Amino acid sequence: MTSSQPESSAPDLAVVWSSARRLHPIYSELAREFSIELPACPALEAAEETPGSESVEQAQQWLKAMDDRLQVHQLRQFLQTTSVIDPAGMVALIQHFLAKTSRSDAMRDKIDFLLVQYFSQSAPTDLDDNSVDIAYVAQGLEPVLGKAELKSPLWLNALDRVVDAARRCRSLNELLHGGVLEQGRKAKTQAGDLFYLPIALIAFTRFGYLMRRVFFRLMLADLNQILEGLTKLEEKGVETIDCRRAQFSAQEPILRLRMICQSWKVMFQAEYSSGQPLRMLVDLRASVEAALGHASGSENDESAVPSASAAAAGQSASGGAVDSAPKVKVTAANANAAEFEVATAAPEWKPNAD
């Protein structure tokens, strides 16, 4: 596997310095983006052409300090929303992490995300899932990992079973809370140091890429279901619905919800793994379905309240239909969340923000 030298060895100073200079603008932008307070590295700021060993050591220490402060969700958010990093920069970033000797869960998750992101950016948009086999992914990762032995150990077959289970999910809620994601995280955790074998890195990259595609399909399906439901409610004369479970108001205008859903279609293309919007999307679909149920039930009931939001509010207060609908379990934020963690430490999306 092609990678930069391990931190514990004595690599060629020119190679280390070249890598540090390539990473410096990326890390500087990350520090600015997420307000990571760290003194600048004089040697890197000066962009010395032929630095001495002291300058190289200074650069290595600065990069290490940044690595210790940088969280995986920050790296994910940055790389999915920026054009600062070119393919060569991505290769340098991945090889930088692969060369590290410390193998914490956070380091594993960073490498896992970076490999999936690198492969996703280079893969054709019309690539068929059936074409994404181990050989295809290995070829795509050659600039990072080099040529690898493609004999896959049996324990990696568990990843295919998780992908198959994800494809059987009929909604985002089912995927997020049906135990599928936990199976994927368990496989990654149980791999231990075997995760860093070239064939395992390739297999987990393939797994992450295919899971991304499942996410996109289910998110778009949920958004379309919500928009279709909003149309039906408008046809029934409903103008507002109770969306408090999705962190909106008790009388949220359908017109505004439609605009938000359209904007989400764009936002999720870049931030599919952002935990808070995912929970809101699941809860919004449940709110729309509950409102549809109330609106349908009120058609032949002259005493029914005129607004679906009022009916929903009444049922919620009495522990009725609204509370019985599926709810999303909100867990504690985890700064080192895995690729498909539901509750991340990413900033929460506020529906009433300008």
NORHUPE-V522326 format. One record per residue. N is the residue number from 1. RES is the residue in one small letter. PHI is phi as a letter, one per 40 degrees, with the letter a starting at -180 (NA if undefined). PSI is psi in degrees with one decimal (999 if undefined). BURIAL is + if it has 24 or more other ideal C-beta (glycine too) atoms within 12 Angstrom, else -. Layout:
BEGIN
N;RES;PHI;PSI;BURIAL
N;RES;PHI;PSI;BURIAL
END
This chain:
BEGIN
1;m;NA;130.8;+
2;t;c;127.2;-
3;s;a;166.6;+
4;s;c;169.9;+
5;q;c;146.4;-
6;p;d;151.8;-
7;e;c;-28.4;+
8;s;c;-11.5;-
9;s;c;-177.3;-
10;a;b;81.6;-
11;p;c;170.9;-
12;d;c;127.6;-
13;l;d;-37.2;-
14;a;c;-38.8;-
15;v;c;-46.4;-
16;v;c;-43.2;+
17;w;c;-39.5;+
18;s;c;-43.0;+
19;s;c;-42.5;+
20;a;c;-40.2;+
21;r;c;-33.7;+
22;r;c;-36.6;+
23;l;c;-23.6;+
24;h;d;-50.0;+
25;p;c;-31.4;-
26;i;c;-48.1;+
27;y;c;-34.2;+
28;s;c;-41.0;+
29;e;c;-38.5;+
30;l;c;-43.2;+
31;a;c;-40.9;+
32;r;c;-43.8;-
33;e;c;-39.9;-
34;f;b;17.7;+
35;s;f;45.7;-
36;i;c;113.6;+
37;e;c;112.6;-
38;l;a;127.7;-
39;p;d;144.0;-
40;a;c;155.1;-
41;c;c;109.7;+
42;p;d;-41.7;-
43;a;c;-43.5;+
44;l;c;-35.5;+
45;e;c;-35.0;-
46;a;c;-14.9;-
47;a;f;50.3;-
48;e;c;140.8;-
49;e;c;-43.2;-
50;t;b;78.1;-
51;p;c;158.6;+
52;g;c;175.7;-
53;s;c;-32.2;-
54;e;c;-41.1;-
55;s;c;-39.6;+
56;v;c;-42.6;+
57;e;c;-39.6;-
58;q;c;-42.3;+
59;a;c;-41.4;+
60;q;c;-40.7;+
61;q;c;-37.2;-
62;w;c;-44.0;+
63;l;c;-40.7;+
64;k;c;-40.9;+
65;a;c;-38.4;-
66;m;c;-42.1;+
67;d;d;-39.0;+
68;d;c;-30.3;-
69;r;c;-26.0;-
70;l;c;125.2;+
71;q;c;153.9;+
72;v;c;-36.4;+
73;h;c;-29.4;+
74;q;c;-43.0;+
75;l;c;-42.0;+
76;r;c;-48.8;+
77;q;c;-41.6;+
78;f;c;-49.0;+
79;l;c;-24.5;+
80;q;c;-5.4;+
81;t;b;11.4;-
82;t;b;156.7;+
83;s;b;16.3;-
84;v;c;-34.5;-
85;i;c;124.8;+
86;d;c;172.7;-
87;p;d;-39.1;-
88;a;c;-37.2;-
89;g;c;-38.2;+
90;m;c;-42.5;+
91;v;c;-44.9;+
92;a;c;-39.8;+
93;l;c;-44.7;+
94;i;c;-46.0;+
95;q;c;-30.2;+
96;h;c;-45.1;+
97;f;c;-36.7;+
98;l;c;-27.4;+
99;a;c;-10.8;+
100;k;c;146.0;+
101;t;c;-21.5;-
102;s;c;125.3;-
103;r;b;70.9;-
104;s;c;169.9;-
105;d;c;-38.6;-
106;a;c;-41.3;+
107;m;c;-41.5;+
108;r;c;-43.4;+
109;d;c;-34.2;+
110;k;c;-46.3;+
111;i;c;-43.2;+
112;d;d;-49.1;+
113;f;c;-44.8;+
114;l;c;-41.2;+
115;l;c;-42.9;+
116;v;c;-41.4;+
117;q;c;-42.3;+
118;y;c;-46.5;+
119;f;c;-40.7;+
120;s;c;-38.1;+
121;q;c;-28.7;+
122;s;c;-17.6;+
123;a;c;144.5;+
124;p;c;144.8;-
125;t;c;-25.8;-
126;d;c;18.7;-
127;l;c;128.8;-
128;d;c;140.5;-
129;d;d;-37.8;-
130;n;c;-19.0;-
131;s;c;-12.4;-
132;v;c;72.0;+
133;d;c;179.0;-
134;i;d;-41.7;+
135;a;c;-40.1;-
136;y;c;-44.6;+
137;v;c;-40.4;+
138;a;d;-40.3;+
139;q;c;-40.5;+
140;g;c;-27.0;+
141;l;c;1.8;+
142;e;d;-39.5;-
143;p;c;-21.7;+
144;v;b;-47.0;+
145;l;b;-13.7;+
146;g;g;-170.8;-
147;k;c;137.3;-
148;a;b;151.4;+
149;e;c;127.1;-
150;l;c;12.9;+
151;k;c;109.7;-
152;s;c;127.6;+
153;p;c;155.1;-
154;l;c;-32.2;-
155;w;c;-19.0;-
156;l;c;-11.5;+
157;n;c;-21.6;-
158;a;c;-29.4;+
159;l;c;-37.8;+
160;d;c;-37.0;+
161;r;c;-36.4;-
162;v;c;-43.1;+
163;v;c;-42.5;+
164;d;c;-41.1;-
165;a;c;-38.4;+
166;a;c;-39.4;+
167;r;c;-22.8;-
168;r;c;-10.4;-
169;c;c;139.7;+
170;r;c;-9.1;-
171;s;a;164.3;+
172;l;c;-37.3;+
173;n;d;-42.1;+
174;e;c;-38.5;+
175;l;c;-44.7;+
176;l;c;-32.0;+
177;h;b;16.3;+
178;g;c;6.6;+
179;g;g;-4.4;-
180;v;c;-46.7;+
181;l;c;-35.1;+
182;e;c;-35.9;-
183;q;c;-40.5;+
184;g;c;-43.4;+
185;r;c;-36.0;+
186;k;c;-41.9;-
187;a;c;-37.9;+
188;k;c;-41.7;+
189;t;c;-43.6;-
190;q;c;-19.2;-
191;a;c;-29.9;+
192;g;f;-137.1;-
193;d;c;-16.6;-
194;l;c;-18.8;-
195;f;d;-30.8;+
196;y;c;0.0;+
197;l;c;140.8;+
198;p;d;-44.6;+
199;i;c;-34.3;+
200;a;c;-41.4;+
201;l;d;-39.8;+
202;i;c;-45.4;+
203;a;c;-42.2;+
204;f;c;-30.7;+
205;t;c;-44.7;+
206;r;c;-44.1;+
207;f;d;-48.7;+
208;g;c;-38.4;+
209;y;c;-47.0;+
210;l;c;-36.5;+
211;m;c;-36.0;+
212;r;d;-44.2;+
213;r;c;-35.5;+
214;v;c;-43.8;+
215;f;d;-50.0;+
216;f;d;-45.4;+
217;r;c;-43.9;+
218;l;c;-37.6;+
219;m;c;-44.0;+
220;l;c;-37.3;+
221;a;c;-42.7;+
222;d;c;-44.2;+
223;l;c;-41.3;+
224;n;c;-37.7;-
225;q;c;-41.3;+
226;i;c;-47.4;+
227;l;c;-39.5;+
228;e;c;-40.4;-
229;g;c;-39.6;+
230;l;c;-38.2;+
231;t;c;-43.9;-
232;k;c;-39.1;-
233;l;c;-40.5;+
234;e;c;-38.2;+
235;e;c;-26.6;-
236;k;c;2.3;+
237;g;g;8.3;-
238;v;c;133.5;+
239;e;b;-27.5;+
240;t;b;153.3;+
241;i;b;159.8;+
242;d;c;113.4;+
243;c;b;31.4;+
244;r;c;-32.5;+
245;r;c;-24.8;+
246;a;c;16.3;+
247;q;g;24.2;+
248;f;b;-164.5;+
249;s;c;172.7;-
250;a;c;-17.4;+
251;q;b;68.6;+
252;e;c;125.0;+
253;p;c;135.1;+
254;i;c;-35.5;+
255;l;c;-41.3;-
256;r;c;-39.0;-
257;l;c;-37.9;+
258;r;c;-41.5;+
259;m;c;-39.3;-
260;i;c;-42.6;+
261;c;c;-38.6;+
262;q;c;-38.5;-
263;s;c;-33.0;-
264;w;c;-34.4;+
265;k;d;-35.3;+
266;v;c;-45.6;-
267;m;c;-42.4;+
268;f;c;-17.1;+
269;q;c;-28.4;-
270;a;b;-32.0;-
271;e;b;48.8;+
272;y;d;-25.5;+
273;s;b;8.7;+
274;s;c;118.7;+
275;g;c;-47.0;+
276;q;c;-49.1;+
277;p;d;-32.8;+
278;l;c;-45.1;+
279;r;c;-39.8;+
280;m;c;-37.9;+
281;l;c;-45.9;+
282;v;c;-44.8;+
283;d;c;-33.1;+
284;l;c;-39.6;+
285;r;c;-41.8;+
286;a;c;-38.0;+
287;s;c;-42.4;+
288;v;c;-42.4;+
289;e;c;-37.9;+
290;a;c;-41.4;+
291;a;c;-38.0;+
292;l;c;-40.8;+
293;g;c;-42.4;+
294;h;c;-41.8;+
295;a;c;-40.5;+
296;s;c;-37.5;-
297;g;c;-20.1;-
298;s;c;-7.0;+
299;e;c;-36.9;-
300;n;b;18.4;-
301;d;b;103.1;-
302;e;c;-21.6;-
303;s;c;0.6;-
304;a;c;149.2;-
305;v;c;148.9;-
306;p;c;-22.1;-
307;s;b;134.1;+
308;a;c;-30.4;+
309;s;c;-37.4;+
310;a;c;-41.3;+
311;a;c;-43.0;+
312;a;c;-39.0;+
313;a;c;-40.5;+
314;g;c;-43.2;-
315;q;c;-36.8;+
316;s;c;-41.5;+
317;a;c;-30.3;-
318;s;c;7.0;-
319;g;g;30.1;-
320;g;c;-136.2;-
321;a;c;-36.7;+
322;v;c;-45.6;+
323;d;c;-21.9;-
324;s;c;-11.0;-
325;a;c;155.7;+
326;p;d;134.4;+
327;k;b;152.5;-
328;v;c;130.7;+
329;k;c;120.2;-
330;v;c;117.3;-
331;t;b;169.4;-
332;a;c;145.0;-
333;a;c;142.2;-
334;n;b;111.5;-
335;a;c;-25.0;+
336;n;b;36.7;+
337;a;c;146.7;+
338;a;c;178.0;+
339;e;d;-38.8;+
340;f;b;32.6;+
341;e;c;135.4;+
342;v;c;-48.3;+
343;a;c;102.8;+
344;t;b;173.6;+
345;a;c;13.6;+
346;a;c;152.5;+
347;p;d;138.2;-
348;e;c;144.1;-
349;w;c;125.0;+
350;k;b;116.7;-
351;p;c;-25.1;+
352;n;c;6.0;-
353;a;c;152.9;-
354;d;c;999;-
END
